[in-house]
Amino acid sequence: MNQIVQSTIFPHGGWDVHHHVFDPSKFSYSADRHLTPPPATTEQFLDFKRQVGITHSVLTHGLSYGSDCSSLLAFLLELGRTNTKGISVIDPDETSDATISQMHAAGVRGIRVNLYKYGAMHDLERQKIALREHARRITNFPGWTMAFTHVHPEFWGELRPVVEQEIAAKKIRLVTDHFALLKGASMLPEVCNGDIAKQEGFNEIISLVRDGLLWVKLSAPYRVSEHGPAYTDLKPLVRALVEANPRRVLYGSDWPHTPRMRVRSHEEAMKETPYLEIDDLAWLRSLRSWLSEEEWELIVLQNPKELYDW
């Protein structure tokens, strides 16, 4: 039965552009981490990959490892560089061009911004600083992507000048995770009356996607909806993003399914936090049913290949 489901969902293969690997027995976590995940090894991810039916993936460096990407490079080698690309975490003040070049040769195709490092999870001005510093650091690596995830969609209007003038102008491609943290109807505040377009940040994000300035990952639906396992209330949000610009939408699993982003105390962060139990096939069946064949091929094959497979 699973094989039939897989061939229906990914008949020509597909990319998962957002997953992690955690193996603390091989690589210790950072002392100032924001989360302590249980082991989720390359072997376990390869099992997940086979079960779901994806053929390629983008390994996103876990923030629990800080800006030391030794684990990322080792995991990329274990997963196979032909079918796996990587997204690193850097320290803009300390990571050298030589180090970035080494990562590029190993299959890394971008960075993610660590807002925890800047104390910027809820601070717009600090987020601008973080974006500028990271963009400055990879200016010499045209085509690299920059992943940026935060919990305040309403900030995007004021972030747009930074995106236009200091990121897109430098040929850096900005990607945001998890639906840009826009919410499905089940998580909307009452004032929206169930209308996703009334939530703060919706129009600004749709505008950025429409203008080609922002790629959005359809990843971790459990962060923006309470209606699992199929997350049916996300259909209007998926359709809005795809209709704005189908060439700026991607699929990611967020395996092994870490909990929602939040600022934790040091004591909380040091305790192992279990993963969420997610029915990935139920979610994929739902997502696939909302899209045409052409849209699906763009989202799971053509768009990720353009962004990462070069």
C-alpha positions as CSV (number, residue, x, y, z in Angstrom):
1,M,0.0,0.0,0.0
2,N,2.8,2.5,0.9
3,Q,4.5,1.8,-2.5
4,I,1.2,2.7,-4.3
5,V,0.9,5.9,-2.2
6,Q,4.5,6.8,-2.9
7,S,4.3,6.3,-6.7
8,T,1.1,8.5,-6.7
9,I,2.7,11.3,-4.7
10,F,6.2,11.3,-6.3
11,P,5.8,9.6,-9.7
12,H,9.0,11.3,-11.0
13,G,10.8,11.6,-7.7
14,G,10.9,14.7,-5.5
15,W,12.9,16.9,-3.2
16,D,12.5,17.4,0.6
17,V,14.1,20.8,1.0
18,H,14.1,21.0,4.8
19,H,15.1,18.2,7.2
20,H,17.7,17.7,9.9
21,V,20.0,15.0,11.3
22,F,21.0,14.9,15.0
23,D,23.5,12.4,16.2
24,P,25.0,13.6,19.6
25,S,26.9,10.3,20.0
26,K,29.1,11.5,17.1
27,F,28.9,15.3,17.4
28,S,28.2,17.1,20.7
29,Y,25.6,19.8,20.8
30,S,26.5,23.4,21.4
31,A,26.7,24.5,25.0
32,D,24.4,27.5,24.4
33,R,21.9,25.6,22.3
34,H,18.2,26.5,22.4
35,L,17.0,22.9,22.2
36,T,18.2,19.4,23.0
37,P,16.8,16.9,20.4
38,P,17.0,13.1,20.7
39,P,19.1,11.2,18.1
40,A,17.7,11.3,14.6
41,T,20.5,9.7,12.5
42,T,21.3,9.5,8.8
43,E,20.2,5.9,8.8
44,Q,16.8,6.9,10.2
45,F,16.4,9.7,7.7
46,L,17.2,7.3,4.8
47,D,14.5,5.0,6.1
48,F,12.1,7.9,6.2
49,K,13.1,8.9,2.7
50,R,12.4,5.5,1.3
51,Q,9.0,5.2,3.1
52,V,7.8,8.6,1.8
53,G,9.3,8.2,-1.7
54,I,11.5,11.3,-2.0
55,T,14.7,11.0,-4.1
56,H,16.6,14.2,-3.1
57,S,16.9,16.3,0.0
58,V,18.4,19.4,1.5
59,L,19.9,18.8,4.9
60,T,19.5,21.9,7.1
61,H,22.1,22.3,9.9
62,G,20.5,22.0,13.3
63,L,20.8,25.1,15.4
64,S,21.5,22.8,18.4
65,Y,25.0,22.4,16.8
66,G,25.6,26.2,16.7
67,S,27.8,27.5,13.9
68,D,30.2,24.4,14.0
69,C,29.3,22.7,10.7
70,S,31.5,19.6,11.2
71,S,28.4,17.5,11.7
72,L,26.7,18.9,8.6
73,L,29.7,18.0,6.4
74,A,29.9,14.5,7.8
75,F,26.2,13.9,7.5
76,L,26.2,15.1,3.9
77,L,28.9,12.5,3.1
78,E,26.9,9.8,4.8
79,L,23.7,10.7,2.9
80,G,25.5,10.9,-0.4
81,R,26.3,14.3,-2.0
82,T,24.7,13.3,-5.4
83,N,21.2,13.4,-3.9
84,T,21.7,15.6,-0.9
85,K,22.6,19.3,-0.6
86,G,23.2,21.3,2.6
87,I,22.3,24.5,4.4
88,S,24.9,25.7,6.9
89,V,24.9,28.0,9.9
90,I,27.8,30.5,10.0
91,D,29.1,33.2,12.3
92,P,29.3,36.2,10.0
93,D,32.3,37.6,12.1
94,E,34.3,34.4,12.2
95,T,33.5,32.1,9.2
96,S,36.1,32.7,6.5
97,D,35.7,32.7,2.7
98,A,37.9,29.6,2.7
99,T,35.6,27.8,5.0
100,I,32.6,28.7,2.9
101,S,34.4,27.5,-0.2
102,Q,35.1,24.2,1.5
103,M,31.4,23.9,2.4
104,H,30.4,24.7,-1.2
105,A,32.6,21.9,-2.5
106,A,31.0,19.5,0.0
107,G,27.5,20.3,-1.4
108,V,26.4,23.2,0.8
109,R,24.3,25.8,-1.1
110,G,23.3,28.3,1.5
111,I,23.1,29.4,5.1
112,R,20.3,29.9,7.7
113,V,20.1,32.9,10.0
114,N,20.3,32.0,13.7
115,L,18.1,34.6,15.3
116,Y,18.7,33.0,18.8
117,K,22.3,34.2,18.5
118,Y,21.2,37.8,18.1
119,G,18.5,37.7,20.7
120,A,16.3,38.6,17.8
121,M,13.4,36.2,17.9
122,H,10.9,39.0,18.8
123,D,13.0,42.1,17.9
124,L,12.6,43.6,14.4
125,E,15.6,45.8,14.5
126,R,17.9,43.0,15.6
127,Q,16.4,40.9,12.8
128,K,17.5,43.6,10.3
129,I,21.0,43.5,11.7
130,A,21.1,39.7,11.5
131,L,19.9,39.7,7.8
132,R,22.4,42.4,6.8
133,E,25.4,40.7,8.5
134,H,24.6,37.3,7.0
135,A,24.0,38.8,3.5
136,R,27.3,40.7,3.7
137,R,29.1,37.5,4.6
138,I,28.0,35.6,1.5
139,T,28.1,38.4,-1.1
140,N,31.1,36.7,-2.7
141,F,29.1,33.5,-3.2
142,P,26.4,34.4,-5.8
143,G,23.5,32.0,-6.0
144,W,23.8,30.9,-2.4
145,T,20.5,30.9,-0.5
146,M,19.7,32.4,2.9
147,A,17.1,30.8,5.0
148,F,15.3,33.0,7.4
149,T,12.6,31.8,9.8
150,H,10.8,33.8,12.5
151,V,7.5,33.9,14.4
152,H,6.4,37.4,13.4
153,P,4.8,37.5,9.9
154,E,3.8,41.1,10.6
155,F,7.5,42.1,10.4
156,W,7.8,41.4,6.7
157,G,6.4,44.8,5.6
158,E,9.3,46.6,7.4
159,L,11.8,44.0,6.3
160,R,11.0,44.4,2.6
161,P,13.5,47.3,2.0
162,V,16.3,45.1,3.5
163,V,15.2,42.2,1.3
164,E,15.1,44.3,-1.8
165,Q,18.2,46.4,-1.3
166,E,20.6,44.3,0.7
167,I,19.7,40.7,-0.2
168,A,18.1,40.4,-3.7
169,A,20.3,43.2,-5.0
170,K,23.3,41.0,-4.1
171,K,21.9,38.0,-6.0
172,I,21.2,36.2,-2.7
173,R,18.0,34.1,-2.8
174,L,15.9,34.5,0.4
175,V,14.0,31.4,1.6
176,T,11.6,31.2,4.6
177,D,10.4,28.1,6.3
178,H,7.1,26.7,7.5
179,F,4.6,28.7,5.4
180,A,6.4,31.9,6.6
181,L,4.6,31.1,9.8
182,L,1.3,32.3,8.4
183,K,-1.5,30.4,10.1
184,G,-4.3,28.2,8.9
185,A,-7.9,28.9,10.0
186,S,-7.5,26.7,13.1
187,M,-4.8,28.9,14.5
188,L,-6.1,32.3,13.5
189,P,-7.0,34.9,16.1
190,E,-10.7,35.5,16.4
191,V,-10.5,39.0,14.8
192,C,-9.7,37.3,11.5
193,N,-13.0,35.4,11.5
194,G,-11.5,32.4,9.8
195,D,-10.1,34.5,6.8
196,I,-6.4,33.8,6.3
197,A,-6.0,37.0,4.3
198,K,-6.9,39.1,7.3
199,Q,-3.9,37.9,9.4
200,E,-1.0,40.3,9.9
201,G,1.7,39.9,7.3
202,F,-0.3,38.0,4.8
203,N,-0.4,40.7,2.1
204,E,3.2,41.6,2.6
205,I,4.4,38.0,2.3
206,I,2.2,37.3,-0.8
207,S,3.6,40.4,-2.4
208,L,7.2,39.3,-1.8
209,V,6.4,35.9,-3.3
210,R,4.6,37.4,-6.3
211,D,7.5,39.7,-7.0
212,G,10.0,36.8,-6.9
213,L,11.8,38.1,-3.8
214,L,11.0,35.3,-1.4
215,W,10.8,31.5,-1.6
216,V,8.4,29.8,0.9
217,K,8.7,26.2,2.1
218,L,5.4,24.3,2.6
219,S,7.0,22.6,5.6
220,A,6.0,21.7,9.2
221,P,2.2,22.2,8.8
222,Y,1.9,21.4,12.5
223,R,3.5,24.8,13.3
224,V,0.6,26.6,11.6
225,S,-2.4,24.4,11.9
226,E,-4.2,22.3,14.6
227,H,-6.0,20.1,12.1
228,G,-3.6,17.2,11.7
229,P,-3.0,14.7,10.2
230,A,-4.3,16.1,6.9
231,Y,-4.2,19.8,7.9
232,T,-7.1,20.6,5.6
233,D,-7.4,24.2,6.8
234,L,-4.1,24.9,5.0
235,K,-5.6,24.5,1.5
236,P,-6.4,28.3,1.2
237,L,-2.9,29.2,2.3
238,V,-1.3,26.8,-0.1
239,R,-3.4,28.0,-3.0
240,A,-2.7,31.7,-2.1
241,L,1.1,31.1,-2.2
242,V,1.0,29.0,-5.4
243,E,-1.3,31.4,-7.2
244,A,1.0,34.3,-6.2
245,N,4.0,32.6,-7.8
246,P,4.3,28.8,-8.3
247,R,8.0,29.2,-9.0
248,R,8.6,30.4,-5.4
249,V,7.1,27.5,-3.5
250,L,8.9,24.4,-2.2
251,Y,8.1,21.3,-0.1
252,G,10.0,20.3,3.1
253,S,9.2,17.7,5.7
254,D,10.9,19.2,8.7
255,W,11.9,15.7,9.7
256,P,12.3,14.6,12.5
257,H,9.6,17.1,13.5
258,T,11.0,19.3,16.2
259,P,8.4,21.3,18.2
260,R,7.3,24.9,17.5
261,M,9.9,27.7,17.8
262,R,10.0,29.6,21.1
263,V,12.6,31.1,23.4
264,R,13.4,28.5,26.1
265,S,15.2,29.1,29.4
266,H,18.7,27.6,29.6
267,E,17.4,24.9,31.9
268,E,14.6,24.0,29.5
269,A,17.0,24.0,26.5
270,M,19.4,21.5,28.2
271,K,16.6,18.9,28.7
272,E,16.0,16.5,25.9
273,T,12.7,17.5,24.1
274,P,10.9,14.7,22.2
275,Y,9.9,15.0,18.6
276,L,6.3,15.4,17.4
277,E,4.6,12.3,15.9
278,I,3.5,13.3,12.4
279,D,1.7,11.3,9.7
280,D,3.8,12.5,6.8
281,L,1.9,10.5,4.2
282,A,-1.4,11.8,5.3
283,W,-0.1,15.4,5.0
284,L,1.5,14.7,1.6
285,R,-1.7,13.2,0.2
286,S,-3.6,16.2,1.3
287,L,-1.1,18.7,-0.2
288,R,-0.8,16.8,-3.5
289,S,-4.6,16.8,-3.9
290,W,-4.7,20.7,-3.8
291,L,-2.2,21.1,-6.7
292,S,-2.2,20.5,-10.4
293,E,0.4,18.1,-11.9
294,E,2.3,21.1,-13.3
295,E,2.3,22.9,-9.9
296,W,3.4,19.8,-8.1
297,E,6.3,19.2,-10.5
298,L,7.4,22.8,-9.9
299,I,7.2,22.5,-6.1
300,V,8.9,19.2,-5.6
301,L,11.3,19.0,-8.6
302,Q,12.0,22.1,-10.7
303,N,12.1,24.8,-8.0
304,P,14.4,22.9,-5.6
305,K,16.6,21.9,-8.5
306,E,17.0,25.5,-9.5
307,L,17.8,26.6,-6.0
308,Y,20.1,23.9,-4.7
309,D,21.2,21.4,-7.5
310,W,24.0,23.4,-9.3
